[in-house]
Amino acid sequence: MSSSNIQEIATNRKALRDYNILQHYEAGVELRGTEVKSIREGRLNISDAFARIERGEAWMYNLDIQPYDRANGFTQHEPRRTRRLLLNKREILKLAGETQQKGLALPVLRAYWKDARVKIELGLGRGRDKGDQREALKEKEAKREAQRVVARFNDRGRH
């Protein structure tokens, strides 16, 4: 059993704020050589990226990979082109059903290296309205404040 080496590339905090994530999926991405080199340089933006299931395949939109500086014009990639996601057929069929019937979305949550491959973490989620976002922020702040109080109480006992 081999342990895989995972290295974070980018996280989409905006998606975690805007969606209630119900499930997480890992997908590979079909990339060109110049795209991989740009990602290695950290020139990737996933803040607006999302996936759709179309004609039995998973496609990712708005993933922004900036052009690779040292590539010539012939081999250069389009920064925001639509890229195919690599999921197994069962996952694709399940996601197609969920997104069509229940009105759920597939935002990209993060990108990371897994060994030598770029992987994308998709979230199956329902969009939050502004009120839900404020409520989630209040809950998070209350939890943080409770942790501070507990930490202060525990520190007092040590001195």
TAJOLIN-V25436 format. One record per run of one state. SS is the DSSP state (H for helix, E for strand, - for the rest). FROM is the first residue (numbers start at 1). TO is the last residue. If there is no record, write none. Layout:
SS/FROM/TO ; SS/FROM/TO
This chain:
-/1/5 ; E/6/11 ; -/12/12 ; H/13/18 ; E/19/29 ; -/30/32 ; H/33/40 ; -/41/43 ; E/44/45 ; -/46/49 ; E/50/54 ; -/55/56 ; E/57/61 ; -/62/63 ; E/64/65 ; -/66/82 ; E/83/86 ; -/87/88 ; H/89/101 ; -/102/104 ; E/105/114 ; -/115/116 ; E/117/127 ; -/128/129 ; H/130/158 ; -/159/159
